Amino acid sequence: MTDQVLTTIADYVYSKEIVSEEAYDTAILCLADALGCAILSLKFKECTKLLGPVIPMDIPSGSRVPGTNFVLDPVQAAFNIGTMIRWLDYNDTWLAAEWGHPSDNLGGLLAISDYINRNTAAAPLKVKDLLTAMIKAYEIQGQIALQNSFNRIGLDHVILVKIATAAVSAGLLGLTHEQIVDVISNAFADAGPLRTYRHAPNTGSRKSWAAGDQTSRGVMFALMGMKGEMGYHEVLGASKWGFYDVLFQGKPLLLDRPFGSYVMENILFKISYPAEFHAQTAVECAVKLHQEVVGSFHEIESIRIMTHESALRIIDKKGKLNNPADRDHCLQYMVAVALLKGNLTANDYHEKTASDPLIDELRERMVVVEEKRFTKEYMDADKRSIANGITIAFKDGTQLESVVVEYPIGHRLRREAGVPLLMNKFRDNLETHYEKEKVGELVELFQDRRRLEAMDVSDFIALFV
């Protein structure tokens, strides 16, 4: 008997037609944003040192890596692209019982699509096919995350990237329904990495390449499935040795909402700040307060941050912060920098900014508390807020009016205001690597949906090489 979750995902990949125009419009924004984040990452040597082949080899018809001259096997290309997209913690986000970044799957989807087009005689995949694959990968990752918390048992959320990439890559390769089930089963049997590299005392740079690793493994399982590798149809429900008994105390995964395009339509964009998403509205609050506290930092008695339970669990950090990976997952650090500078950029996680003693002085005066309403509305499927609030009190007994931001600029409810800013972000990121004329051409392409969707995926990727 085949586990129902495997069948449900395979049915969706194999036969579900996506009809939502909003989902396709949003997928184009996600594609632009992810590629912009990938290009920006090339400015950081800690990222670029991980890129390229494992060992030098010539693969002329392999998968290309945007922004570079690398042509790699699709598994290693997926690692490269996925690592670039995720490196700066600036790509799109999904928050629920589990959280994550569905555009991480693009590492695998871009790599396998380019490989397919350059190595088969079949009709080439178009960007429209890539967008459909994105919508499905987002839906698989996000739907599993809605009610199933992997972080509570110590597993990292990138396990869902592997599962989604494996399933959708298998679909792009034209595998049968049965083969897709086999591929998904192998992804689940692989379990997932520990979250230890995201938390003190072990916070480190692996969190920036973990998704690249998992999307590449998803591609690997799909390619194995194409060769006929067997699957394990009770990998989840088998007594004692199955995924549920080993990791979930015998409880099954919950999938109550039918698969469609809900996740893509409700995706969250990081537009203004490269900050862990639970902190986005906190940083926005701090930026609003900057002008009221500038010049008075030493007079501050306390900074009260009201937040939701997930933020408390992930990014409430005290004590020494050892590296950029530690700092970009510290709510207090991000708020302190935003109060001091009126902004927060990727460079602010590095030593030049972090060495300012005022940051730790302000952190010492912060109290982080849960606001129950924020937690409730964070989980509400119709609201999906990510609220934070800040109240600043001074030593003379006065305090500023509390500032609360419930929805970040990248939220669906602020989409109209957010889209122009998102495209500005895309342009700015591209300009760190390409000439302005080329940047203009790429931005113009993304504003012409019909022309973009009709492009051969390999021709599209070639524009970024």
C-alpha positions in Angstrom: 0.0 0.0 0.0 1.4 3.4 -1.0 1.5 6.2 1.6 -1.2 8.7 0.8 1.1 11.7 1.0 3.3 10.3 -1.8 0.3 9.7 -4.0 -1.2 13.1 -3.3 2.0 14.9 -4.3 2.6 12.7 -7.4 -1.0 13.3 -8.5 -0.5 17.0 -8.3 2.8 17.0 -10.2 1.7 14.6 -12.8 -1.7 15.9 -13.8 -2.7 19.2 -12.1 -3.3 22.1 -14.4 -2.5 25.5 -13.0 -5.1 28.1 -14.1 -4.5 31.0 -11.7 -3.3 34.1 -13.5 -2.3 35.7 -10.2 -0.1 32.7 -9.5 1.8 33.1 -12.9 2.1 36.9 -12.4 3.6 36.3 -8.9 5.8 33.5 -10.2 7.4 35.9 -12.6 8.1 38.3 -9.7 9.6 35.3 -7.7 11.8 34.4 -10.6 13.1 37.9 -11.0 13.7 38.3 -7.3 15.5 35.0 -6.9 17.8 35.7 -9.8 18.6 39.2 -8.5 19.4 37.7 -5.1 21.7 35.1 -6.8 23.5 37.8 -8.8 24.0 40.0 -5.7 25.6 37.0 -3.8 28.5 37.1 -6.2 29.8 40.1 -4.4 30.6 38.0 -1.3 33.7 35.8 -1.4 32.4 33.5 1.3 29.7 32.5 -1.2 31.8 32.4 -4.4 34.4 30.2 -2.9 31.8 27.4 -2.8 30.8 27.7 -6.4 32.0 25.8 -9.5 32.6 22.1 -10.0 33.6 19.7 -7.3 36.6 18.9 -9.4 37.5 20.5 -12.8 35.8 18.8 -15.7 34.5 19.7 -19.1 30.7 19.3 -19.5 29.9 21.4 -22.6 26.2 20.5 -22.6 25.7 20.8 -18.9 23.7 23.3 -16.9 24.8 27.0 -16.8 25.1 29.0 -13.6 23.8 32.5 -13.9 26.3 35.3 -13.5 29.3 33.0 -14.1 30.9 31.0 -16.8 30.4 27.6 -15.0 28.8 24.8 -17.0 28.2 21.9 -14.6 26.4 18.6 -14.2 22.8 19.4 -13.2 23.3 18.2 -9.6 26.2 20.5 -8.9 24.7 23.3 -10.9 21.6 23.1 -8.6 23.9 23.4 -5.6 25.6 26.5 -7.1 22.4 28.3 -8.1 20.5 27.3 -4.9 23.4 28.5 -2.8 23.6 31.8 -4.6 19.8 32.4 -4.3 19.8 31.7 -0.6 23.2 33.2 0.5 22.1 36.6 1.6 18.8 35.6 3.2 17.0 38.0 0.8 14.8 35.7 -1.3 11.1 35.0 -0.8 9.7 33.4 2.3 6.8 31.2 3.5 5.8 31.2 7.1 3.5 28.7 8.8 4.0 25.8 11.3 7.2 25.4 9.4 8.9 28.1 7.5 11.2 28.3 4.6 12.1 29.9 1.2 10.3 28.3 -1.7 12.5 30.0 -4.3 15.3 27.8 -3.0 13.8 25.2 -5.3 14.9 27.3 -8.3 18.4 26.0 -7.9 17.2 22.6 -9.0 14.5 23.7 -11.4 16.7 26.1 -13.4 19.5 23.5 -13.5 17.4 20.5 -14.6 15.4 22.6 -17.2 18.6 23.9 -18.8 20.0 20.3 -18.8 16.8 18.9 -20.4 16.7 21.5 -23.2 20.4 21.0 -24.0 20.4 17.2 -24.0 17.1 16.0 -25.4 15.4 16.2 -28.8 12.0 16.7 -27.3 10.2 20.1 -27.6 12.2 22.5 -25.4 10.8 23.6 -22.1 9.6 27.2 -22.2 9.7 29.7 -19.4 6.0 29.1 -19.0 6.8 25.5 -18.1 9.4 26.7 -15.6 6.8 29.0 -14.0 4.4 26.1 -13.7 7.1 24.1 -12.1 7.8 26.9 -9.7 4.1 27.2 -8.7 4.0 23.4 -8.0 7.3 23.3 -6.1 6.1 26.3 -4.0 2.8 24.6 -3.3 4.4 21.3 -2.2 6.8 22.9 0.1 4.3 25.4 1.5 1.4 23.1 1.9 3.5 20.6 3.9 4.7 23.5 6.0 1.2 24.7 6.9 0.5 22.3 9.7 3.7 20.2 10.1 6.6 21.6 12.1 10.0 20.0 11.3 11.9 22.6 13.4 10.2 21.3 16.6 11.9 18.0 16.2 15.2 19.5 15.3 15.1 19.1 11.5 15.9 21.9 9.2 13.1 23.2 6.9 15.3 22.6 3.8 14.1 19.0 3.9 11.0 20.4 2.2 13.1 21.9 -0.6 14.5 18.5 -1.3 11.1 16.9 -1.5 9.6 19.6 -3.7 12.5 19.8 -6.0 12.6 16.0 -6.4 8.9 15.8 -7.2 8.8 18.6 -9.7 12.1 17.8 -11.3 10.7 14.3 -11.9 7.8 15.9 -13.6 9.9 18.0 -15.8 11.9 14.9 -16.8 8.7 13.3 -18.0 8.6 10.5 -15.5 5.6 8.3 -15.0 3.3 8.7 -12.0 4.8 5.6 -10.5 8.3 6.9 -11.0 7.4 10.2 -9.4 6.1 8.3 -6.4 9.5 6.5 -6.2 11.4 9.7 -6.4 9.5 11.4 -3.7 9.8 8.3 -1.5 13.6 8.5 -1.8 13.6 12.1 -0.8 11.7 11.3 2.3 13.9 8.3 3.1 16.8 10.7 3.0 15.3 12.5 6.0 16.8 15.9 6.6 19.7 17.9 8.1 19.7 19.0 11.7 18.9 22.7 12.4 22.0 23.0 14.7 23.8 25.3 12.2 21.0 27.9 12.7 21.2 28.1 16.4 23.8 29.0 19.1 26.4 27.8 19.9 26.7 26.4 16.4 25.3 29.1 14.1 27.3 29.2 10.9 27.5 29.6 7.2 26.0 26.2 6.4 22.6 27.8 6.8 23.4 29.8 3.7 24.2 26.7 1.5 21.9 24.2 3.2 19.1 24.8 0.7 21.5 24.6 -2.2 22.5 21.2 -0.9 18.9 20.0 -0.6 17.7 21.2 -4.0 20.7 19.5 -5.6 19.8 16.2 -3.8 16.3 16.6 -5.2 17.7 16.8 -8.7 19.8 13.7 -8.0 16.8 11.7 -6.9 14.9 12.7 -9.9 17.7 11.7 -12.3 18.0 8.3 -10.4 14.2 7.9 -10.9 14.7 8.5 -14.7 17.1 5.5 -14.6 14.4 3.3 -13.0 15.7 3.3 -9.4 13.1 1.7 -7.1 11.1 3.5 -4.4 9.7 2.8 -1.0 6.0 3.1 -1.0 5.6 2.9 2.8 8.6 5.1 3.6 6.3 7.3 5.8 3.9 4.9 7.5 6.0 1.7 7.9 5.9 0.5 11.6 9.1 1.3 13.6 11.3 2.2 10.6 9.0 4.6 8.7 9.4 8.4 8.7 6.4 8.9 11.0 7.6 6.5 13.7 11.2 7.5 13.6 10.7 11.3 13.5 7.1 12.3 14.2 6.2 10.1 17.2 3.9 8.1 15.0 1.9 11.1 13.9 1.1 11.5 10.1 1.8 14.6 8.1 -1.3 16.7 7.8 -2.4 17.9 4.3 -5.9 19.4 4.7 -5.9 21.9 1.9 -6.1 20.7 -1.7 -3.0 21.4 -3.8 -3.5 24.3 -6.2 -1.6 27.7 -6.3 -2.3 29.0 -2.8 1.3 29.3 -1.7 2.5 31.2 -4.8 -0.4 33.6 -4.5 0.4 34.3 -0.8 4.2 34.3 -1.0 6.1 36.8 1.1 8.9 39.0 -0.5 11.8 40.4 1.3 11.8 43.8 -0.4 13.3 46.4 2.0 15.7 44.5 4.2 17.9 41.3 3.9 16.6 40.2 7.3 15.2 36.8 8.6 11.5 37.2 7.7 10.1 37.1 11.3 12.1 40.3 11.8 11.1 42.2 8.7 8.3 44.3 10.4 10.5 44.8 13.5 13.2 46.4 11.3 10.5 48.5 9.6 9.4 49.7 13.1 13.0 50.5 14.0 13.6 52.5 10.8 10.4 54.5 11.6 11.8 55.2 15.1 15.3 56.1 13.9 14.7 59.9 13.5 13.2 60.1 17.0 16.1 58.4 18.8 19.1 59.5 16.7 21.4 61.5 19.0 19.7 60.1 22.1 20.9 56.5 22.2 22.6 56.8 25.5 19.4 58.1 27.1 17.4 55.0 26.3 16.4 53.0 29.3 14.6 50.1 27.6 13.5 48.9 24.2 10.5 46.5 24.3 10.0 44.4 21.3 6.5 42.7 21.0 6.6 39.8 18.6 5.1 36.4 17.8 6.0 33.0 19.1 8.0 31.8 16.1 10.3 34.8 16.2 10.9 34.1 19.9 11.9 30.6 19.1 14.2 31.4 16.1 15.8 34.8 16.4 15.6 35.9 20.0 19.3 35.9 20.8 21.4 37.2 23.7 25.1 37.2 24.2 28.0 37.2 21.8 27.3 36.9 18.1 30.2 35.2 16.3 29.7 35.8 12.5 27.3 37.2 9.9 25.2 34.0 10.0 24.7 34.6 13.7 23.8 38.3 13.3 21.3 37.9 10.6 19.3 35.6 12.8 19.3 37.8 15.8 16.2 40.0 16.2 17.9 42.3 18.7 20.9 42.9 16.4 18.8 43.8 13.4 16.6 46.2 15.4 19.7 47.8 16.9 21.3 48.4 13.5 18.1 49.8 12.1 17.6 52.2 15.1 21.2 53.4 14.7 21.4 53.8 10.9 17.8 54.1 9.8 18.4 51.1 7.4 19.7 47.6 7.3 21.8 46.1 4.4 23.6 42.9 3.7 26.9 44.5 4.6 25.7 45.4 8.1 26.1 41.8 9.2 29.9 42.0 8.7 32.6 43.3 11.1 32.7 46.9 9.9 29.2 47.5 11.3 29.2 44.8 14.0 32.2 46.4 15.7 30.2 49.4 16.7 29.8 49.1 20.6 26.5 50.9 20.5 24.9 47.8 18.9 25.5 45.6 21.9 24.7 48.5 24.3 21.2 48.7 22.7 20.8 44.9 22.6 21.4 44.9 26.4 18.5 47.2 26.9 16.0 45.1 24.8 13.3 43.0 26.2 11.5 40.6 23.8 8.0 39.4 24.7 5.3 37.5 22.9 2.1 39.3 21.9 -0.6 36.6 21.8 -2.6 38.3 19.2 0.5 38.5 16.9 1.0 34.7 17.3 -2.7 34.0 16.6 -2.9 36.1 13.5 0.5 34.7 12.2 -1.2 31.3 12.0 -4.6 32.6 10.6 -4.8 31.5 7.0 -6.8 34.6 6.0 -4.4 37.0 7.7 -0.9 35.4 7.8 0.4 38.5 9.5 4.1 38.7 10.7 3.6 41.5 13.2 6.2 43.2 15.5 6.0 46.3 17.6 8.6 48.4 19.5 8.2 50.7 22.5 11.2 52.8 23.6 11.4 54.3 27.1 14.0 56.8 28.2 15.9 57.3 31.5 13.9 60.4 32.3 10.7 58.4 32.5 9.3 59.4 29.1 8.6 57.0 26.3 7.8 57.2 22.6 4.5 56.1 21.2 4.7 52.4 20.3 5.2 51.6 16.7 3.5 48.4 15.3 3.8 47.0 11.8 1.5 44.0 11.2 2.2 43.2 7.5 5.6 43.7 5.8 5.8 45.4 2.5 6.4 42.0 0.8 3.0 40.7 2.0 0.1 39.9 -0.4 -2.0 42.6 1.3 0.6 45.2 0.3 1.4 43.7 -3.1 0.4 46.8 -5.1 2.8 49.0 -3.1 5.4 46.3 -3.1 5.8 45.3 -6.7 7.5 48.5 -7.9 9.9 48.3 -5.0 10.6 44.6 -5.8 11.5 45.5 -9.4 13.7 48.3 -8.1 15.4 45.7 -5.9 15.8 43.4 -8.9 17.4 46.2 -11.0 19.7 47.3 -8.2 20.9 43.7 -7.6 21.6 43.2 -11.3 23.5 46.4 -11.5 26.1 45.0 -9.1 27.2 42.6 -11.9 26.0 43.7 -15.3 26.2 46.8 -17.5 23.2 49.2 -17.2 22.2 48.5 -20.8 21.9 44.8 -20.2 20.1 45.4 -16.9 17.6 47.5 -18.7 16.9 44.7 -21.2 16.4 42.1 -18.5 14.1 44.3 -16.5 12.1 45.1 -19.7 11.8 41.4 -20.4 10.3 40.7 -17.0 7.7 43.3 -17.7 6.5 41.5 -20.8 4.9 38.3 -19.6 3.9 37.0 -23.0 7.4 37.3 -24.5 9.0 35.9 -21.3 6.7 32.9 -21.1 7.4 32.0 -24.8 11.2 31.9 -24.4 13.1 28.7 -24.4 14.4 28.2 -20.9 18.0 27.7 -22.1 17.8 30.9 -24.1 16.5 32.7 -21.0 19.3 31.3 -18.8 21.9 32.3 -21.5 20.9 36.0 -20.9 22.3 35.8 -17.4 25.5 33.9 -18.2 
